[in-house]
Amino acid sequence: MKAGLIMRHDVMSILHAFCMIAENHSFTRAAAQLNISTSALSQNMRQLEDELGVKLLNRTTRRVGLTEAGHAFLASIRPALNHIDEAMEHARQSRDIPGGTLRLTVPRTAATLLLQPNLAGFMRDYPDIRLDIDVNDGFVDLINERFDAGIRFGDAVQLDMNIVPLGDVLRPAIVASPAYLARFGTPLHPQELINHRCLCHRFTRESGLYRWEFVHGAQRLEITPEAALMVNDKALRLSAARDGAGLTYVFAQDVHEDLQDGRLCSVLEEWLPAADRFYLYYPGRAHMAPKLRVFIDYFCHKAILPSQQRYHR
């Protein structure tokens, strides 16, 4: 058999053309339906016969019929072509119907402040979407790890991605219990943290501890305190802070009720930097998957934001 006469990207169209000729018993009618010339269609069939090394069509001046090999070939390919046509039509119809698995990578703070209050509502509105969420404070490569999208703070968003702002701006806060401050005193300058017990967030062992950022006028400081506690769980840090173990750097939204009720006190407020916010980011694509589009729409327009929530320990 002579191989390689038909380019791979031409195979489907030539096989469909063969089926059309078989149904119409005519090159002329098949060519009209395919919107190509009769001579081009005839040449395609000669290429197919040369590729297979067998005669498929009997041509006369009045009619085109199938040879025995042609009938056998048609019976073999028609179910497969019908299945492919059905699959393509299903894909076209589903392009506007949200469904399938949506894989997301989010940091713990976003999981708590953005996802936790809103997952049930989103899942109720879109029952055909399955969520696969990886809570991870480290760097994640969306493409290599096969995630649809990620959520991170602006300075941690992967390069060359489309980005969408999500939720409120988040204000930082440094907090400690009244009992701790009564025992160790209240720091008035970031450099005084060297004399304090600090409860620090660790992203991963590779990336180390979260640096505490400070801004006061033109002064900018980044300090990695000597940690009395290093942990990658915010709930454990806050529990330790409430129990008087030390100072910790959090978002004000995380400790809203603690501050109102006096369980925690805020310090160094005049040194805290401007607020930050989360961004959803995703690879650039010509066609956004419906499951991702509705997730973005929901969390931009319908989600309960941190400023609208009541905070609980």
N, C-alpha and C positions, 0 to 999 in steps of 0.2 A: 504493500500500500504506500502511496506517496504521502508523506506527512508534511504538515506545515504550510500547505497552500492557502489555507484560510486563517486569517489573523484571529486571535482569540476573541477580540472584542466584536468581530463580525459573526461569530458562530450563532448567537441567539437570533439575530435578524435573518440569517440565511435559513435556519431551521424553521422559523415562523413562515418565511416565504414559501418553503417547500410544502408546509401544511396548507397554506392558502391555495397553492396550485392544485394540490390533491383534492381540496374541497370544491374548487371551481372548474376543474378539468380544463383550465384555460390559462395560458400565460397572460393574455390580454386583460381578462377580468381581474386576475390576481394582481397584475401590475397597477391597474387603476385603483384598486382598494389599498394597495401599499404606497401609492403615490410615487412610483418610480417608473422608468421607461421599460418597455417590454424587452429591449435588448440588454439592459442592465440586469433584469431578472433572469433572463436566459443565461447570461454569463455567470451569474451567481450559482445557478443550478449545475452548470458545467464544472465550476470549481468544487462544488460539493461532491459530485460524482467522481471527479479526479482525486479528491481527498480520500474518499472511501474506497476507491478502486472498484466500483460496481455501478452498473447502470440502474438508475432509479425510475426514470421516466421514459415512456414511449411517446414520441412526438409524431403527429400527423398534421396535415394541413387543416384538419377540422377539429381535432380533439387531442388532448393530452391525457394519457392514462398512466397508471403505475405498473411497473414491472413486479414480478413476484418479490424481488428484493426490496422494491419500493414500498409494497404493502407491509412487509415485515418491519422495515425501518420506521414507517409511519406509526405502526402499532406500538413500537418501542418508545418513540420520543414524545408522542402526543400526551400521555399522562403526565410526564415530567414537565412539559411545557405548560400544561394547564395548571399544574401545581405551582410553578414559578409565577405564572400570571396571577393566580389567586393570592400568593404571598405578597407580590408587589402591590396589588390592589388593597390588600389589608394594611400594608405599610402606609400607603397614601391616605387611607381613611383614618388611620390612627395618628397621623401627624398632628391633628388638632385635639386629640383625646388624651388627657393626662393619665399615664399609667406606667407600670414597671417599677423598677427599683431605683431610688434616688440615693446615691452614696455621698455623704457629707463628712468633712473633717472640721471639728470645732474645738476651741479651747474650753476649759472647764467653766470660765466665767460666762462665756456666751451660752454654754449649755444651761447654766443656772438662770441667767437674766433674760435670755431671748427664747430659748427652746422650751424650757420646762413649763412656762405658763401658756405656751401656744401649741404644743404638739397635739394635744387632744383635739383642739378645734380644727387644725389643719387636717388631721387624719379623718375627722368626721366629714369634712367638706370634700376630701379626695380619697375615698376608700380604696381606689384601684392603685394608689401609689404606695409602695412599700419603702419605708425609710431604713437605711443602713447608716448609722451615725457612729463615727469614731471620735471619742472625746480624747483630745491629744493636745498638750500645750507646746509640743515641739514643732519643728519645721516638717511639713509634709509636701512632697512633690505630687501635685494633683494628677499629672499625666502618667507618671511612672507607677503611682499607686492606684490608678484607675478610679479616682474620685470624680464625681460630676461637678462639685463645687466645694469651696471651703469658706470658713468665716474666721477672720483674724482682725487685729488692730491694723490701722493703716500702714505703720512702719514694718509690719510683719507679713504683708501681702506678697505673695510670689510675683516676681517680675513678669511683665508681658501678659497680664491677665485683664479681662474685663472686670470692673469693680462696680458695686452698687452699695451705697451707704445704708446701713440698717440700724434701726432703733435710735434711742436717745444718745446724746453725748454723755460720757461717763466721767464724773469728777473724782479724782483721787482723794484719799484721806489716810492719815496716820492716826491710829487709835490705840488706846490702852484703857484698862479698867481704872476707876477711881482709886482702888486699893493699891494698884501698882504705882500710880503717880504719887500717891501719898508716901509711899516707901522710898521710891527712887528719884522723885522730883520730875518736873515738867521740862523737857528740852526746849530751849528758845532758839537754837541754831542747829542746822543739820550736823555740824561737826561734833555736837555734844552727844550724838548717838553712839559714839565710841564708849561712852560711860553707861550705856543702857543695854538691856537684854532685848534683842530683836528677834522676831518670829518671821522667818523669811520664806518666800516662795521659791521652790526649785522647779524649773521647767523639766529638764532632763539632766542626767548626769553629765552629758556632753556639753550642754549649754550653760550649766552652772546656775547660780542664784539670780533672781530678778534684781536688777539695779534700781535703787530708790532715786527718783528724779526730783530735782528741786529747781525752782526759778524764783529769783527775787530781783526785780528790776532787770539790770543787765547781767546779773550774776546767774550762772547756770552750773549746777552741781549734779554729778551722778555718784552715788555712794553705794557700795556693796557692804552692808554692815557685817560686823562679826556676829554670826548667827548663833543664838542660843537654841533655836529650833529651825531645822531645814525640812520642809515637807512640800509635796506637790498636791496637797489637798487643802483647799481654802476652808472648808468646814472645820477641819482640825485646827488650823491656825486661829480661826475666830473663836473657837471654843477655848483654846489656850489663852487668848487675849482676854476673854470675858472672865476667866478664872484667875487673872492677875499674873500671868507668866511673862508678859512683856508687851512691847510695841509691835504693831504690824501695819503694813502698807496695803491698803485695799481700795475699793471703790466706795464712795459715799452711799451709793445705792445698796451695797451689800450690808451696810450697818445702819440703815435709816432708822429703824425702830430701836436699835440699841442706843443710838445717840439721843433719840427722843425720850427714852425711858431712863437714861442715865446709867445704863449698864456699861457703856463705853464713853470715853471722852476723846475729842479730836485735838491734836496738837500740831504745831508748825503750819497752821493753815495759810499764813502769809507767804510760805515758801513753796506751796504746792503748784505744780504746773497747770497749764490750761487743760481743759477736758479733752478726752479722746473719744473715738467711737469705733464701733465694729463695721467692717465691710465684708460683704459677700463677694467672692471672686471666683471666676470660672474661665476656662480656656476660650479663646475666640473661635467661634464657629459661624458658618454661614446660616445655619438653621438651628435655633435654640430648641432643645427638646421640650415638649409641653410640660413634662413633670418639673423641670427646672423653672420654666416660665411662671407656672402657677405658684411655685414655692416663693419666688421673688415677689410676685404680686401680693401674695398673702402677707408676707412678713414686712412689706413696705406699706400696706394699706389697711390690713385687718388685724395685725398682731397687737396683743396687749404689751405695751412698752414698759420698761422699768419704772418710768415716772408715774404710770397708772396703777402700779402694783402696790399691795401691802406686803411688807417684808416680814419674814418670820425667821426665827433662829434655826 
